[in-house]
Amino acid sequence: MSGRPARRPRMRLVAHATEPAAVEPLRLVSALSPAGRLARAEGFVDPGLGHELRLPGIGGRYLSGLADHAHAGGWAPLEVAALLDAVEERSAMWVVCPSAAALRRAGLIDRGRGRRACARWAAGRWSRAEADADALAAVAAVQRTGVVCAAALSGRGAPARLAGAVSRPGIRAGQLPDGLAAALGVAWTVELLLAPALPSGSLMAVRERIAAAPRCGWCGVPMPAGRCRRCQPGAPA
């Protein structure tokens, strides 16, 4: 009597769901880093180094927070780079400190000497400006729609008139024991930043414009302005 052949066990194919690989956030390089300053001076920014910020201090902190927010919203690194470029070019910033030499070493001004100097960022460039408390106060006093106005005092011993010029109602102000003053190697700094406010709703519209923009043929970054700052020799720093 022959027995029935043993049944083979049925094999079940189980599909394992694979989560998409996490996208690394854009690596930000400080505006005061020697590598970033050298690259900007030569007019050739290596995209492999990350994104070189052009605003130090409170400007860099604002941009870093904006980059984190965009990354959390699913933005790709090159999209974030294009966003930061656009925000930097539309921002204005003043840095006042007790040494023109310190601002010159940091690449914020190209010449000048003496005490109490001011570097001003406007239209995508740094230049020297008058360290005028009344002028800073006038800028800080204007109420603007869609603009973030922020100030920072770092170190110790900032002149009372300068500190008071940027410490006004409606301005986000912070006091840092080290901050930009330590980075510049000076006793104190007074910073004032005007930057576009980008709530979540407007960020979505900005992302759509960035997605529709042509991309640089070398590094692939979107170019809403029609030019690439990251790798085009001679591009504005």
Backbone as CSV, one residue per row, in Angstrom:
resi,resn,N_x,N_y,N_z,CA_x,CA_y,CA_z,C_x,C_y,C_z
1,MET,0.860,-1.196,0.000,0.000,0.000,0.000,0.886,1.233,0.000
2,SER,0.668,2.043,-0.997,1.528,3.238,-1.096,0.822,4.440,-0.467
3,GLY,1.577,5.175,0.288,1.005,6.365,0.927,0.984,7.561,-0.020
4,ARG,0.157,8.514,0.350,0.088,9.737,-0.462,1.389,10.544,-0.324
5,PRO,1.797,11.181,-1.408,3.014,12.003,-1.300,2.794,13.157,-0.329
6,ALA,3.825,13.406,0.376,3.738,14.498,1.374,3.487,15.831,0.677
7,ARG,2.614,16.613,1.284,2.324,17.936,0.724,3.494,18.895,0.947
8,ARG,3.783,19.610,-0.107,4.827,20.609,0.048,4.249,21.860,0.716
9,PRO,4.975,22.405,1.611,4.463,23.638,2.255,4.339,24.772,1.248
10,ARG,3.224,25.463,1.342,3.016,26.585,0.439,3.882,27.772,0.859
11,MET,4.494,28.361,-0.130,5.340,29.527,0.146,4.542,30.794,-0.122
12,ARG,4.521,31.639,0.809,3.822,32.915,0.665,4.827,34.012,0.372
13,LEU,4.514,34.782,-0.640,5.361,35.911,-0.974,4.822,37.137,-0.250
14,VAL,5.611,37.643,0.629,5.203,38.798,1.422,5.937,40.019,0.895
15,ALA,5.185,41.012,0.495,5.795,42.257,0.001,6.153,43.136,1.183
16,HIS,7.410,43.397,1.315,7.863,44.255,2.402,7.849,45.708,1.913
17,ALA,7.110,46.524,2.617,7.051,47.941,2.245,8.381,48.599,2.583
18,THR,8.941,49.277,1.641,10.205,49.978,1.871,9.938,51.474,1.942
19,GLU,10.424,52.090,2.983,10.261,53.531,3.135,11.281,54.243,2.257
20,PRO,10.882,55.339,1.675,11.838,56.075,0.855,13.017,56.551,1.686
21,ALA,14.167,56.540,1.067,15.370,56.971,1.785,15.231,58.436,2.205
22,ALA,15.651,58.709,3.421,15.565,60.071,3.935,16.495,60.985,3.150
23,VAL,16.012,62.163,2.814,16.805,63.131,2.075,17.643,63.937,3.063
24,GLU,18.943,63.968,2.823,19.814,64.735,3.699,19.527,66.220,3.520
25,PRO,19.439,66.964,4.617,19.202,68.410,4.485,20.404,69.108,3.868
26,LEU,20.159,70.251,3.286,21.222,71.047,2.697,22.214,71.466,3.783
27,ARG,23.488,71.243,3.539,24.502,71.620,4.528,24.833,73.096,4.342
28,LEU,24.690,73.863,5.414,24.939,75.296,5.348,26.339,75.611,5.849
29,VAL,27.024,76.486,5.140,28.373,76.918,5.499,28.295,78.366,5.952
30,SER,28.894,78.673,7.092,28.840,80.015,7.666,29.380,81.059,6.700
31,ALA,28.776,82.230,6.736,29.244,83.338,5.904,30.653,83.766,6.271
32,LEU,31.090,83.454,7.487,32.414,83.874,7.938,33.451,82.764,7.834
33,SER,33.096,81.621,7.234,34.070,80.536,7.109,35.123,80.913,6.075
34,PRO,36.392,80.605,6.334,37.444,80.948,5.361,37.196,80.338,3.990
35,ALA,36.722,79.086,3.932,36.491,78.433,2.635,35.408,79.162,1.848
36,GLY,34.347,79.559,2.546,33.273,80.259,1.863,33.703,81.621,1.356
37,ARG,34.494,82.358,2.158,34.960,83.675,1.736,35.884,83.572,0.526
38,LEU,36.760,82.565,0.532,37.674,82.390,-0.593,36.895,82.074,-1.866
39,ALA,35.918,81.194,-1.747,35.128,80.816,-2.922,34.392,82.025,-3.485
40,ARG,33.818,82.840,-2.618,33.087,84.009,-3.093,34.028,85.021,-3.726
41,ALA,35.225,85.184,-3.143,36.182,86.143,-3.683,36.623,85.737,-5.090
42,GLU,36.722,84.437,-5.337,37.120,83.955,-6.657,35.940,83.883,-7.622
43,GLY,34.720,84.065,-7.113,33.550,84.015,-7.973,33.200,82.619,-8.426
44,PHE,33.613,81.599,-7.653,33.307,80.228,-8.040,33.013,79.440,-6.776
45,VAL,31.758,79.108,-6.571,31.334,78.398,-5.366,31.147,76.927,-5.703
46,ASP,31.883,76.064,-5.031,31.802,74.629,-5.286,30.519,74.084,-4.682
47,PRO,29.575,73.572,-5.490,28.318,73.070,-4.934,28.526,71.889,-3.995
48,GLY,29.667,71.202,-4.101,29.916,70.076,-3.211,30.168,70.493,-1.774
49,LEU,30.500,71.765,-1.573,30.771,72.241,-0.220,29.491,72.503,0.564
50,GLY,28.363,72.530,-0.104,27.123,72.910,0.551,26.738,74.312,0.104
51,HIS,25.892,74.948,0.871,25.420,76.288,0.514,26.122,77.304,1.402
52,GLU,26.907,78.186,0.785,27.597,79.226,1.549,26.653,80.395,1.796
53,LEU,26.311,80.608,3.057,25.465,81.747,3.403,26.244,83.036,3.188
54,ARG,25.542,84.085,2.833,26.186,85.384,2.662,25.880,86.321,3.826
55,LEU,24.948,85.944,4.686,24.594,86.763,5.841,25.086,86.084,7.115
56,PRO,25.869,86.768,7.937,26.326,86.197,9.201,25.351,86.531,10.331
57,GLY,25.689,86.114,11.525,24.939,86.524,12.699,23.465,86.223,12.622
58,ILE,22.648,87.222,12.936,21.209,87.018,12.972,20.657,86.690,11.581
59,GLY,21.299,87.191,10.536,20.869,86.852,9.190,21.055,85.375,8.896
60,GLY,22.210,84.831,9.302,22.458,83.409,9.111,21.513,82.551,9.926
61,ARG,21.170,82.996,11.133,20.246,82.219,11.965,18.847,82.205,11.352
62,TYR,18.425,83.333,10.792,17.114,83.368,10.141,17.077,82.426,8.937
63,LEU,18.117,82.470,8.131,18.173,81.609,6.950,18.250,80.137,7.335
64,SER,18.988,79.833,8.388,19.089,78.446,8.844,17.731,77.924,9.302
65,GLY,16.982,78.744,10.031,15.639,78.337,10.446,14.715,78.148,9.271
66,LEU,14.844,79.013,8.267,14.030,78.892,7.062,14.372,77.601,6.315
67,ALA,15.664,77.267,6.252,16.080,76.031,5.585,15.531,74.807,6.309
68,ASP,15.575,74.823,7.644,15.034,73.702,8.414,13.537,73.535,8.160
69,HIS,12.826,74.660,8.111,11.377,74.618,7.892,11.058,74.053,6.504
70,ALA,11.812,74.500,5.490,11.573,74.010,4.134,11.909,72.527,4.020
71,HIS,13.005,72.097,4.637,13.387,70.680,4.587,12.317,69.815,5.252
72,ALA,11.793,70.290,6.387,10.735,69.539,7.060,9.480,69.448,6.200
73,GLY,9.303,70.414,5.296,8.158,70.397,4.397,8.380,69.584,3.138
74,GLY,9.527,68.895,3.047,9.781,68.022,1.909,10.566,68.638,0.771
75,TRP,11.126,69.836,0.974,11.894,70.469,-0.086,13.193,69.700,-0.324
76,ALA,13.595,69.588,-1.571,14.880,68.987,-1.923,16.002,69.982,-1.617
77,PRO,17.234,69.500,-1.364,18.337,70.408,-1.021,18.563,71.529,-2.041
78,LEU,18.511,71.223,-3.332,18.742,72.271,-4.322,17.602,73.281,-4.357
79,GLU,16.399,72.843,-4.025,15.278,73.783,-3.912,15.513,74.731,-2.743
80,VAL,16.007,74.178,-1.637,16.299,75.016,-0.466,17.392,76.028,-0.803
81,ALA,18.409,75.594,-1.547,19.482,76.507,-1.944,18.929,77.669,-2.759
82,ALA,18.034,77.381,-3.701,17.428,78.435,-4.511,16.591,79.373,-3.645
83,LEU,15.882,78.816,-2.661,15.083,79.645,-1.756,15.973,80.596,-0.961
84,LEU,17.073,80.079,-0.413,17.965,80.920,0.386,18.603,82.008,-0.471
85,ASP,18.973,81.681,-1.705,19.502,82.700,-2.612,18.501,83.838,-2.791
86,ALA,17.246,83.469,-3.019,16.214,84.475,-3.272,15.976,85.343,-2.036
87,VAL,15.955,84.725,-0.856,15.728,85.488,0.375,16.899,86.412,0.665
88,GLU,18.124,85.908,0.481,19.311,86.741,0.728,19.299,87.985,-0.156
89,GLU,18.974,87.804,-1.430,19.009,88.931,-2.350,17.917,89.954,-2.066
90,ARG,16.878,89.551,-1.349,15.777,90.456,-1.022,15.860,90.975,0.406
91,SER,16.955,90.707,1.086,17.125,91.133,2.477,18.060,92.329,2.567
92,ALA,17.984,93.004,3.699,18.925,94.079,4.026,19.435,93.828,5.438
93,MET,20.704,94.123,5.680,21.277,93.870,6.997,22.368,94.887,7.291
94,TRP,22.467,95.268,8.551,23.510,96.169,9.023,24.261,95.489,10.163
95,VAL,25.581,95.586,10.141,26.422,95.078,11.222,27.336,96.215,11.658
96,VAL,27.204,96.627,12.907,28.043,97.695,13.457,28.932,97.082,14.535
97,CYS,30.221,97.416,14.514,31.146,96.908,15.531,32.241,97.950,15.746
98,PRO,33.087,97.782,16.772,34.091,98.809,17.081,35.360,98.725,16.245
99,SER,35.394,97.925,15.168,36.626,97.767,14.406,36.339,97.571,12.929
100,ALA,36.796,98.528,12.103,36.674,98.361,10.657,37.551,97.221,10.175
101,ALA,38.704,97.027,10.828,39.614,95.948,10.430,38.944,94.584,10.579
102,ALA,38.136,94.409,11.636,37.445,93.129,11.838,36.441,92.866,10.726
103,LEU,35.721,93.896,10.308,34.758,93.729,9.213,35.486,93.451,7.902
104,ARG,36.650,94.071,7.732,37.422,93.838,6.508,37.969,92.409,6.471
105,ARG,38.463,91.927,7.593,38.976,90.551,7.647,37.863,89.547,7.373
106,ALA,36.648,89.875,7.785,35.508,88.968,7.585,34.951,89.042,6.170
107,GLY,35.458,89.961,5.356,34.975,90.083,3.988,33.685,90.865,3.853
108,LEU,33.299,91.606,4.906,32.046,92.366,4.854,32.251,93.762,4.277
109,ILE,33.458,94.284,4.367,33.824,95.531,3.676,35.168,95.286,3.018
110,ASP,35.466,96.039,1.984,36.713,95.781,1.268,37.839,96.723,1.659
111,ARG,37.516,97.778,2.353,38.563,98.702,2.788,38.039,99.524,3.951
112,GLY,38.948,100.278,4.544,38.547,101.129,5.662,39.309,100.802,6.917
113,ARG,39.428,101.784,7.759,40.083,101.599,9.049,39.388,102.488,10.059
114,GLY,39.807,102.356,11.310,39.235,103.179,12.353,38.266,102.421,13.233
115,ARG,37.640,103.139,14.128,36.740,102.543,15.103,35.291,102.745,14.682
116,ARG,34.444,101.927,15.259,32.998,101.965,15.048,32.641,102.032,13.568
117,ALA,32.700,100.901,12.941,32.402,100.803,11.512,31.112,100.032,11.305
118,CYS,30.521,100.222,10.143,29.255,99.562,9.810,29.358,98.928,8.424
119,ALA,28.943,97.660,8.331,28.824,96.973,7.043,27.342,96.831,6.729
120,ARG,26.976,97.104,5.484,25.570,97.050,5.075,25.408,96.081,3.912
121,TRP,24.425,95.186,4.050,24.076,94.262,2.969,22.832,94.782,2.279
122,ALA,22.903,94.989,0.975,21.742,95.442,0.205,21.973,95.078,-1.253
123,ALA,20.905,94.699,-1.962,20.973,94.356,-3.381,22.005,93.271,-3.653
124,GLY,22.158,92.347,-2.711,23.047,91.215,-2.926,24.516,91.498,-2.735
125,ARG,24.866,92.616,-2.073,26.281,92.948,-1.880,26.508,93.593,-0.515
126,TRP,27.730,93.395,-0.002,28.165,94.078,1.212,28.932,95.343,0.824
127,SER,28.749,96.394,1.610,29.500,97.632,1.417,29.611,98.338,2.760
128,ARG,30.474,99.319,2.822,30.621,100.071,4.067,29.589,101.188,4.128
129,ALA,29.053,101.406,5.320,28.069,102.469,5.540,28.452,103.225,6.802
130,GLU,27.789,104.332,7.026,28.035,105.123,8.236,27.437,104.422,9.453
131,ALA,28.181,104.386,10.531,27.683,103.806,11.780,26.849,104.868,12.493
132,ASP,25.669,105.122,11.982,24.813,106.221,12.422,23.612,105.666,13.189
133,ALA,23.547,105.955,14.487,22.448,105.458,15.312,21.106,106.008,14.842
134,ASP,21.070,107.270,14.433,19.813,107.860,13.980,19.308,107.176,12.705
135,ALA,20.235,106.845,11.786,19.828,106.176,10.550,19.294,104.778,10.837
136,LEU,19.950,104.049,11.741,19.456,102.721,12.116,18.084,102.816,12.776
137,ALA,17.915,103.822,13.638,16.634,103.993,14.314,15.519,104.290,13.306
138,ALA,15.840,105.088,12.284,14.838,105.409,11.267,14.430,104.170,10.485
139,VAL,15.401,103.317,10.162,15.091,102.071,9.453,14.228,101.164,10.327
140,ALA,14.617,101.039,11.592,13.911,100.139,12.497,12.503,100.614,12.813
141,ALA,12.259,101.918,12.705,10.960,102.469,13.092,9.882,102.282,12.032
142,VAL,10.260,102.011,10.795,9.284,101.893,9.714,8.540,100.564,9.829
143,GLN,7.230,100.623,9.802,6.408,99.421,9.847,6.214,98.887,8.428
144,ARG,6.607,97.645,8.199,6.553,97.054,6.857,5.690,95.799,6.874
145,THR,4.871,95.658,5.847,4.056,94.456,5.711,4.848,93.389,4.972
146,GLY,4.805,92.164,5.490,5.493,91.063,4.833,6.985,91.048,5.032
147,VAL,7.464,91.753,6.031,8.903,91.828,6.292,9.181,91.470,7.746
148,VAL,10.191,90.630,7.963,10.667,90.324,9.308,11.740,91.338,9.669
149,CYS,11.562,92.020,10.779,12.555,92.971,11.271,13.101,92.418,12.584
150,ALA,14.392,92.114,12.601,14.995,91.487,13.777,16.324,92.171,14.090
151,ALA,16.694,92.144,15.347,17.943,92.772,15.785,18.638,91.875,16.791
152,ALA,19.929,92.069,16.920,20.703,91.296,17.895,21.845,92.148,18.420
153,LEU,22.091,92.005,19.704,23.253,92.610,20.350,24.115,91.463,20.864
154,SER,25.374,91.443,20.484,26.249,90.384,20.959,27.463,90.985,21.651
155,GLY,28.065,90.188,22.543,29.181,90.698,23.319,28.700,91.651,24.401
156,ARG,29.594,92.519,24.821,29.258,93.492,25.874,29.843,94.860,25.543
157,GLY,29.112,95.887,25.984,29.639,97.237,25.864,29.182,98.004,24.652
158,ALA,28.132,97.538,23.964,27.628,98.292,22.812,27.141,99.663,23.258
159,PRO,27.453,100.721,22.516,26.995,102.063,22.890,25.478,102.103,23.061
160,ALA,25.027,102.809,24.080,23.604,102.834,24.411,22.752,103.358,23.262
161,ARG,23.236,104.367,22.530,22.437,104.925,21.444,22.264,103.922,20.309
162,LEU,23.318,103.159,19.997,23.208,102.144,18.958,22.287,101.018,19.391
163,ALA,22.455,100.572,20.647,21.599,99.499,21.153,20.140,99.948,21.181
164,GLY,19.894,101.183,21.594,18.533,101.692,21.635,17.923,101.877,20.259
165,ALA,18.763,102.123,19.255,18.264,102.347,17.897,17.557,101.122,17.336
166,VAL,18.007,99.925,17.734,17.419,98.696,17.185,16.534,97.982,18.201
167,SER,16.386,98.535,19.382,15.552,97.917,20.421,14.245,98.688,20.517
168,ARG,13.363,98.417,19.583,12.114,99.153,19.491,10.935,98.193,19.494
169,PRO,9.746,98.675,19.876,8.566,97.798,19.844,8.327,97.252,18.443
170,GLY,7.972,95.980,18.366,7.704,95.346,17.087,8.904,94.700,16.441
171,ILE,10.085,94.879,17.023,11.302,94.277,16.489,11.692,93.088,17.345
172,ARG,11.943,91.973,16.709,12.426,90.802,17.428,13.898,91.020,17.757
173,ALA,14.202,91.180,19.025,15.572,91.493,19.431,16.101,90.420,20.363
174,GLY,17.396,90.162,20.264,18.025,89.175,21.127,19.363,89.674,21.642
175,GLN,19.736,89.201,22.817,21.021,89.549,23.424,21.841,88.275,23.559
176,LEU,23.023,88.256,22.945,23.866,87.072,22.957,25.191,87.393,23.645
177,PRO,25.643,86.519,24.549,26.915,86.790,25.224,28.115,86.714,24.289
178,ASP,28.026,85.889,23.255,29.145,85.734,22.310,28.679,86.127,20.908
179,GLY,28.047,85.173,20.207,27.454,85.458,18.908,28.432,86.021,17.900
180,LEU,27.964,86.994,17.122,28.764,87.554,16.050,29.988,88.290,16.582
181,ALA,29.875,88.880,17.758,31.030,89.572,18.334,32.211,88.618,18.501
182,ALA,31.936,87.418,19.008,33.004,86.434,19.174,33.544,85.988,17.826
183,ALA,32.664,85.814,16.828,33.110,85.378,15.504,33.998,86.424,14.843
184,LEU,33.708,87.701,15.082,34.512,88.776,14.506,35.725,89.115,15.351
185,GLY,35.740,88.643,16.595,36.851,88.960,17.491,36.810,90.376,18.012
186,VAL,35.592,90.891,18.281,35.431,92.255,18.792,34.636,92.212,20.093
187,ALA,34.590,93.342,20.790,33.917,93.386,22.089,32.403,93.327,21.955
188,TRP,31.857,93.908,20.887,30.404,93.955,20.741,30.014,94.110,19.268
189,THR,28.790,93.760,18.963,28.207,94.046,17.649,26.745,94.427,17.838
190,VAL,26.253,95.239,16.940,24.834,95.572,16.844,24.386,95.173,15.444
191,GLU,23.346,94.343,15.341,22.886,93.835,14.052,21.408,94.184,13.849
192,LEU,21.090,94.515,12.618,19.697,94.770,12.242,19.431,94.058,10.925
193,LEU,18.339,93.298,10.866,17.997,92.508,9.687,16.584,92.831,9.218
194,LEU,16.434,93.032,7.925,15.124,93.109,7.271,15.093,91.991,6.233
195,ALA,14.151,91.070,6.364,14.088,89.924,5.464,12.635,89.623,5.119
196,PRO,12.397,89.022,3.963,11.018,88.667,3.597,10.417,87.683,4.591
197,ALA,9.187,87.935,4.992,8.460,86.988,5.840,7.837,85.929,4.928
198,LEU,8.036,84.672,5.271,7.553,83.584,4.427,6.702,82.618,5.245
199,PRO,5.434,82.942,5.465,4.543,81.992,6.132,4.317,80.774,5.258
200,SER,3.727,79.725,5.842,3.583,78.452,5.129,2.859,78.601,3.802
201,GLY,1.811,79.416,3.760,1.060,79.581,2.528,1.895,80.156,1.401
202,SER,2.696,81.179,1.697,3.515,81.783,0.651,4.671,80.878,0.270
203,LEU,5.132,80.045,1.196,6.211,79.111,0.871,5.795,78.149,-0.234
204,MET,4.550,77.718,-0.214,4.077,76.806,-1.243,4.125,77.477,-2.618
205,ALA,3.711,78.743,-2.684,3.741,79.457,-3.960,5.178,79.664,-4.428
206,VAL,6.081,79.976,-3.485,7.488,80.149,-3.843,8.068,78.842,-4.375
207,ARG,7.691,77.730,-3.750,8.214,76.443,-4.208,7.753,76.133,-5.630
208,GLU,6.526,76.497,-5.946,6.028,76.267,-7.308,6.832,77.067,-8.328
209,ARG,7.173,78.306,-7.977,7.975,79.114,-8.903,9.384,78.541,-9.047
210,ILE,9.944,78.068,-7.931,11.281,77.470,-7.994,11.256,76.199,-8.837
211,ALA,10.211,75.380,-8.671,10.113,74.133,-9.438,9.998,74.403,-10.932
212,ALA,9.381,75.527,-11.299,9.194,75.847,-12.710,10.393,76.570,-13.318
213,ALA,11.368,76.963,-12.488,12.507,77.726,-12.984,13.502,76.823,-13.722
214,PRO,14.246,77.362,-14.683,15.294,76.568,-15.338,16.389,76.223,-14.334
215,ARG,17.098,75.138,-14.598,18.157,74.696,-13.697,19.529,74.932,-14.319
216,CYS,20.483,75.206,-13.454,21.861,75.408,-13.905,22.376,74.109,-14.526
217,GLY,23.009,74.226,-15.675,23.515,73.051,-16.346,24.713,72.423,-15.675
218,TRP,25.332,73.140,-14.716,26.504,72.603,-14.026,26.145,71.971,-12.693
219,CYS,25.481,72.718,-11.828,25.229,72.191,-10.480,23.772,71.782,-10.271
220,GLY,22.868,72.144,-11.190,21.488,71.702,-11.095,20.589,72.534,-10.218
221,VAL,21.079,73.620,-9.617,20.236,74.430,-8.738,19.223,75.207,-9.578
222,PRO,17.965,75.299,-9.129,16.981,76.119,-9.861,17.410,77.583,-9.889
223,MET,17.094,78.261,-10.983,17.515,79.656,-11.156,16.313,80.551,-11.437
224,PRO,15.550,80.919,-10.413,14.402,81.806,-10.653,14.814,83.149,-11.254
225,ALA,16.022,83.610,-10.935,16.491,84.891,-11.459,17.202,84.748,-12.801
226,GLY,17.312,83.516,-13.312,17.938,83.311,-14.607,19.440,83.198,-14.580
227,ARG,20.059,83.167,-13.407,21.501,83.007,-13.301,21.816,82.168,-12.069
228,CYS,22.994,81.569,-12.058,23.392,80.714,-10.951,24.482,81.386,-10.131
229,ARG,24.217,81.607,-8.867,25.219,82.197,-7.989,26.236,81.181,-7.516
230,ARG,25.828,79.907,-7.458,26.664,78.900,-6.832,27.918,78.548,-7.620
231,CYS,27.826,78.517,-8.947,28.986,78.035,-9.690,29.319,78.861,-10.921
232,GLN,28.703,80.008,-11.095,28.996,80.834,-12.256,30.090,81.834,-11.916
233,PRO,31.257,81.742,-12.526,32.331,82.705,-12.245,31.863,84.134,-12.498
234,GLY,32.164,84.991,-11.532,31.784,86.388,-11.675,30.395,86.699,-11.198
235,ALA,29.668,85.706,-10.683,28.318,85.963,-10.171,28.409,86.844,-8.940
236,PRO,27.428,87.694,-8.680,27.472,88.547,-7.494,27.627,87.730,-6.242
237,ALA,28.484,88.199,-5.326,28.759,87.434,-4.110,27.782,87.783,-3.017
